[in-house]
Amino acid sequence: MKKVYRCIDRLIDYAEKNLGLDARNEDYAKNAIFNLFGLDSYESDEKVFTDDKTPEKLIKEFDEACVEAGLYDESESEKYCDAVMGAITMLPSEAEKKFYEIKANKGGKAATEWFYDYSVKCDYVKKAKLDANPRFEENGLIITINKAKPEFRDSKKAAEGNKPKGGYPKCNICHSNEGFSGRSKCTLRTINFNLGGEKWFWQFSPYGYFYQHGIAVNYEHTPMHVDRGTFVKLMDFADEFPQYFIGSNAALPRIGGSVLAHDHYQGGGETLPLQKAGAVKTFVCKNFPEATLEILDWPGTAVRVVSKNRDAITEVSDAINMYWKNYDNLELGIVSKDAEGIHHAVSPTVVKTSRGYEMNIILRSNIASEKYPDGVFHAHPEFHVIKKESIGLIEAQGLFILPGRLDAELAEMGELIENRQPLNEKLKDFGMIYEETVALCGGDYSPENVKSAIRKELGSVCYRILENTAVFKDKSMTEKFLREAGII
């Protein structure tokens, strides 16, 4: 047991140096860990120190020592390691107090930087695993392969995967998850604030897709929706934290997130490709001359409302949303509602720049057909081997999160191409991807060129998926829609 006790000592020292654990509370925190395992034979013959700045190595050593000592089975590692880290992490009230002290003295950016760093140091944000995910830019898009999370190929199963057993908490993002060991949330810490006069909170994602990826969540367990108030709340957030972008998923299956039962927004400290997209055409809004509207040079159907006037942004954005909700164009296969329900929604994202508020609005439809049972404006079947999951807010803005299985599958396909061998039975669904990658090699089958060709192919596939999601394939149709709506 001595090895276990020394590991605990190192974790306590780490917490005092990195997690704000007061030396006055050392015995209390240590006993909280002992109580998890019924330990009562501790003896300290020397002070143990650590210079570690992140917890991964210390947690790994503690876990190995506990399994070796028979304190728990290896299958229970996640649960117990989370509980131990929770015992040495600041209480939620202490973390929030620290956040607002920093915000008052140094500003919102310094406060969010501290909070993110703390979330990494207490092991809620799994940064080491995130840094191991392949990530590159290609064809104007950001491509990542997420090896840390399972693939949800069925939208219904994805939704079920976010519905906790037992009914508590009500969903995966409810505030009652803070400190809940049943879902390994002992180190989750949140920050309260108001949006649109309502109580919301902010937390970082443990497996974020981009820099400081977090979610703003309504305290009330209320369904996701996008209405006039949404645009107001998004701008409230941008005023509070102008270093971040913030946006809302479309509140419908296949085109929204996997947690549709609870209203929330996603944001963070990275500029996504859509936010950098130029304008094909720019107009002055008909009833709001202080606002401009841009049809974006983007494979999906997206427009941008720009103004320093919040009211103008709200009015124009709401008018686009309301007109799209009821817009039909049978010639283009666009049906707003039928016996299956409502099919139209928008995904808005706002960021503050020198031009004022920039509200990017993506028109989305989840209509399905006999030919496209997974969605007419979803990734088409030939691309499902690469991406079948919902194309949500983040991917619609050009950051693609591809399933972890591709890391090994594409590496194997690359080896076959290098050796001029045909696809095997295991990779039979990669026929089109294989042929297009071979063509991109241009006769050079060296490892580096094959790897480059695979990345180019992924960039091409993801771009074509975004084209699949476009409700208007021609920018002139987007302009026509805006004129019919009375926006321009």
Secondary structure, DSSP 8 states (H G I E B T S, - for coil): -HHHHHHHHHHHHHHHHHS---GGGHHHHHHHHHHHHT------SS------SSSHHHHHHHHHHHHHHTSS-GGGHHHHHHHHHHHTS--HHHHHHHHHHHHHHH-HHHHHHHHHHHHHHTTSS-HHHHHTS-EEEETTEEEEEE-SS----SHHHHHHTTS-GGG-SSSTTSGGGTT-GGGT-TT---EEEEETTEEEEEEE-TT-SSTT-EEEEESS------SHHHHHHHHHHHHH-TTSEEE---SSTTTS-S--SS-EEEEES---HHHH--EEEEEEETTEEEEEEEEESSSS-EEEEEES-HHHHHHHHHHHHHHHHT--BGGGTB-SEETTEE-EEEEEEEEEETTEEEEEEEEEE----SS-TT-TTS--GGGTTT--S---HHHHTTEEEEETHHHHHHHHHHHHHHTT----GGGGGGHHHHHHHHHHHTT---HHHHHHHHHHHHHHHHHHHHHHH-S-SSHHHHHHHHHHTT--
